[in-house]
Amino acid sequence: MITGDYGLSPPDLDEEIVKRIKGLRYNEYESAVKAIRELISKPGYEIIGASVEEFLVPVFKAAEKAYHNK
């Protein structure tokens, strides 16, 4: 779960984001950024109050930490 002071449009955009980044490794951040930028380039899709990078950095930092703490 990602929480914060941001909004998503459409409201279920978080599910679409998960589909796009699921299966990526913690060091494939740039691929995730590219995929999410492509997604939010669609009409009506946007992350409000955060950049793609601000949205994804915590996810990939957590994944990296989990990977190194196995």
Beta strands, then each sheet from edge to edge (+ up, - down):
strand 1: 7-9
strand 2: 46-48
sheet 1: 1+ 2-
end
